Amino acid sequence: MYDAVIIGAGVIGCALAQRLSEYAGRFAVVERAPDVSEGASKANSGIVHAGYDAAAGSEKARLNVKGAGMMPGLCARLGVPYGNPGAMVLGFDESDRETLEGLSRNAVLNGVSGCRVIGREEILALEPHVNPAVVAALLVPSSGLVSPYELTCALADTACENGVEFLLDTEALGLSHDAGVWTVRTSRGPLSARAVVNCAGALAGVLHNQISTRPVNIVARRGQYYLLDHSVPLKFRRTLFQVPTRMGKGVLVSPTTHGNILLGPTAEDIPDALDTATTRGGLDDALKKARLTDPEADLRQVITTFSGIRAHEAGGDFIIGRVEGAPEGAFEAIGIESPGLSAAPAIGQELGDWVAWYLKLGRNLSYTAPRPLPKPFSGMSDAERREAYENDPEYGRIVCRCEQVTEAEVRRAIRRPVGARSLDGVKRRTRAGMGRCQGGFCSTRVMELLSEELGVGLEEVTKAGGQSRVLSAPLREAARDE
Ligand SMILES: Cc1cc2nc3c(=O)[nH]c(=O)nc-3n(C[C@H](O)[C@H](O)[C@H](O)COP(=O)(O)OP(=O)(O)OC[C@H]3O[C@@H](n4cnc5c(N)ncnc54)[C@H](O)[C@@H]3O)c2cc1C
């Protein structure tokens, strides 16, 4: 019997798991995918939004501002990349001035300080490569950047080190409640718990509507991106938004924490919440809009395209807390579209405390605070590299040339508490395969390391779990025979 079962290992489920692990209890996270951070939490803009745009008085506004305030300290404790370059919301039409002034007033209402509307001259002095047709902008000094999947993986590790069980490749199929006990029917058998927490992202509506008399309508809203190589000097220091639309924050041009440039995302409502395809039309749309900000955006620098699915609830706000219209002991964090990543530290903390209060849990006296992840080899000085090599000669073997990832780091990623089990798992924890060649050179070596560390044959190594084996059938036969 668990005290609480969390459904979904995105940034919200993992932030919640980390907070709950500070309490004495037995907790599990069930995740349908083979790894944590496989949903929206791996495919978003990675912006720590300041909180100027969410409707004043909404949960989105409150938790965005609170979470963004917690983010720098949390990332420092976890050793996760975070930056604070600031942002601008660009207006290209005289009529946009009014919208920008409105956003500035909303920022004050939401408790976001330092925002102000600036004119063309100041914009071009701060960001000389912006389209000179710009008219005005909202300058947002407190906007930040975070690596979303590195944050999620680090939160999961901390929770796991403090006793939370991660049941991956395990889908919650249904929920039922009897005599104060919840049963989570999963693809690997039933789990019993005193409380359940639905953090299932774009699929959360299915579980909510099974147990509540008050149905929700979660729309899958896809966003497609281009990702540009970091080998070219960054043209923009800040995140550059355009004035928001009815569908969200609009298309941005932004640096990432690792010095790439992102162009996107689109906003398309789609029927299938798992359809993360990119489309010609979607990418063309993203590029067209991005070129309003950066007319010179150069597709020769594109190294990959991807898409993520927002969980847009028809009411437009986050829904967090007890599940209304359901039996006792059911909690949820649903409709967590943008700025959900920014709000995650606050959502995890508040919801965790709420669940612990309901369960009457005491503090976990053996809780171990996270140790920051070691500095990546790519970010070390020569002296630090030498010292790392002297302590561990596997730092002397580069596996991924594009991102300068060493064998020591790949092995450590696999050995982490919620460790990598696939090429994509290694990629998200180390960046091996994230660079210009997209794994063309390093995948075979990473496969060998996965095979050695996990004690499985090369033929069993997958790109992303499940049936995604990397070797084709004849090669698998050959590898098995060796
Ligand atoms: C295109 C895009 C851009 C965004 N940009 C930003 C941004 O810049 N800044 C920001 O703050 N926010 C941004 N967001 C929002 C942010 O990414 C999300 O709010 C956040 O990732 C939501 O986390 P989550 O844990 O709720 O969902 P997810 O990360 O989707 O996690 C839900 C998990 O539940 C699992 N699951 C689903 N059903 C089941 C089941 N039945 N059983 C077991 N597991 C299940 C899924 O596999 C998934 O892993 C963006 C989102 C998108 C899509």
The ligand as an SDF file (V2000), in Angstrom:
LIG
                    3D

 53 58  0  0  0  0  0  0  0  0999 V2000
    5.4760   23.8080  -27.3420 C   0  0  0  0  0  0  0  0  0  0  0  0
    5.5340   24.0900  -25.8730 C   0  0  0  0  0  0  0  0  0  0  0  0
    6.2760   25.1700  -25.3840 C   0  0  0  0  0  0  0  0  0  0  0  0
    6.3120   25.4440  -24.0360 C   0  0  0  0  0  0  0  0  0  0  0  0
    7.1580   26.4140  -23.5740 N   0  0  0  0  0  0  0  0  0  0  0  0
    7.2270   26.6540  -22.2450 C   0  0  0  0  0  0  0  0  0  0  0  0
    8.1340   27.6050  -21.7400 C   0  0  0  0  0  0  0  0  0  0  0  0
    8.9520   28.1550  -22.4580 O   0  0  0  0  0  0  0  0  0  0  0  0
    8.1040   27.8770  -20.4170 N   0  0  0  0  0  0  0  0  0  0  0  0
    7.2180   27.2760  -19.5700 C   0  0  0  0  0  0  0  0  0  0  0  0
    7.1980   27.6060  -18.4020 O   0  0  0  0  0  0  0  0  0  0  0  0
    6.3930   26.3120  -20.0160 N   0  0  0  0  0  0  0  0  0  0  0  0
    6.3910   25.9830  -21.3170 C   0  0  0  0  0  0  0  0  0  0  0  0
    5.5850   25.0020  -21.7970 N   0  0  0  0  0  0  0  0  0  0  0  0
    4.7480   24.2790  -20.8560 C   0  0  0  0  0  0  0  0  0  0  0  0
    5.5130   23.1870  -20.1350 C   0  0  0  0  0  0  0  0  0  0  0  0
    6.2990   22.4510  -21.0400 O   0  0  0  0  0  0  0  0  0  0  0  0
    4.4940   22.2710  -19.4660 C   0  0  0  0  0  0  0  0  0  0  0  0
    3.6450   23.0640  -18.6700 O   0  0  0  0  0  0  0  0  0  0  0  0
    5.1120   21.2250  -18.5790 C   0  0  0  0  0  0  0  0  0  0  0  0
    6.1330   20.5340  -19.2420 O   0  0  0  0  0  0  0  0  0  0  0  0
    4.0090   20.2690  -18.1630 C   0  0  0  0  0  0  0  0  0  0  0  0
    4.5660   19.2530  -17.4020 O   0  0  0  0  0  0  0  0  0  0  0  0
    3.6720   18.0060  -17.0070 P   0  0  0  0  0  0  0  0  0  0  0  0
    4.4980   17.2130  -16.0880 O   0  0  0  0  0  0  0  0  0  0  0  0
    2.3370   18.4730  -16.5430 O   0  0  0  0  0  0  0  0  0  0  0  0
    3.3750   17.2710  -18.3810 O   0  0  0  0  0  0  0  0  0  0  0  0
    4.2710   16.2480  -19.2220 P   0  0  0  0  0  0  0  0  0  0  0  0
    5.6740   16.6540  -19.2840 O   0  0  0  0  0  0  0  0  0  0  0  0
    3.5540   16.0600  -20.5130 O   0  0  0  0  0  0  0  0  0  0  0  0
    4.2150   14.9270  -18.3670 O   0  0  0  0  0  0  0  0  0  0  0  0
    3.0670   14.1210  -18.2660 C   0  0  0  0  0  0  0  0  0  0  0  0
    3.5460   12.6920  -18.2000 C   0  0  0  0  0  0  0  0  0  0  0  0
    2.4370   11.8460  -17.9230 O   0  0  0  0  0  0  0  0  0  0  0  0
    2.6260   10.6400  -18.6290 C   0  0  0  0  0  0  0  0  0  0  0  0
    1.3340    9.9790  -18.7200 N   0  0  0  0  0  0  0  0  0  0  0  0
    0.2430   10.3840  -19.4100 C   0  0  0  0  0  0  0  0  0  0  0  0
   -0.7660    9.5320  -19.2300 N   0  0  0  0  0  0  0  0  0  0  0  0
   -0.3170    8.5550  -18.4060 C   0  0  0  0  0  0  0  0  0  0  0  0
   -0.9020    7.3780  -17.8750 C   0  0  0  0  0  0  0  0  0  0  0  0
   -2.1710    7.0650  -18.1200 N   0  0  0  0  0  0  0  0  0  0  0  0
   -0.1440    6.5860  -17.0900 N   0  0  0  0  0  0  0  0  0  0  0  0
    1.1540    6.8990  -16.8160 C   0  0  0  0  0  0  0  0  0  0  0  0
    1.7540    8.0020  -17.3080 N   0  0  0  0  0  0  0  0  0  0  0  0
    1.0200    8.8290  -18.0830 C   0  0  0  0  0  0  0  0  0  0  0  0
    3.1840   11.1030  -19.9500 C   0  0  0  0  0  0  0  0  0  0  0  0
    3.8650   10.0570  -20.6360 O   0  0  0  0  0  0  0  0  0  0  0  0
    4.1220   12.2160  -19.5230 C   0  0  0  0  0  0  0  0  0  0  0  0
    5.4450   11.7660  -19.3090 O   0  0  0  0  0  0  0  0  0  0  0  0
    5.5550   24.6680  -23.1400 C   0  0  0  0  0  0  0  0  0  0  0  0
    4.8400   23.5680  -23.6170 C   0  0  0  0  0  0  0  0  0  0  0  0
    4.8700   23.2580  -24.9580 C   0  0  0  0  0  0  0  0  0  0  0  0
    4.1950   22.0230  -25.4430 C   0  0  0  0  0  0  0  0  0  0  0  0
  1  2  1  0
  2  3  1  0
  2 52  2  0
  3  4  2  0
  4  5  1  0
  4 50  1  0
  5  6  2  0
  6  7  1  0
  6 13  1  0
  7  8  2  0
  7  9  1  0
  9 10  1  0
 10 11  2  0
 10 12  1  0
 12 13  2  0
 13 14  1  0
 14 15  1  0
 14 50  1  0
 15 16  1  0
 16 17  1  0
 16 18  1  0
 18 19  1  0
 18 20  1  0
 20 21  1  0
 20 22  1  0
 22 23  1  0
 23 24  1  0
 24 25  2  0
 24 26  1  0
 24 27  1  0
 27 28  1  0
 28 29  2  0
 28 30  1  0
 28 31  1  0
 31 32  1  0
 32 33  1  0
 33 34  1  0
 33 48  1  0
 34 35  1  0
 35 36  1  0
 35 46  1  0
 36 37  1  0
 36 45  1  0
 37 38  2  0
 38 39  1  0
 39 40  1  0
 39 45  2  0
 40 41  1  0
 40 42  2  0
 42 43  1  0
 43 44  2  0
 44 45  1  0
 46 47  1  0
 46 48  1  0
 48 49  1  0
 50 51  2  0
 51 52  1  0
 52 53  1  0
M  END
$$$$
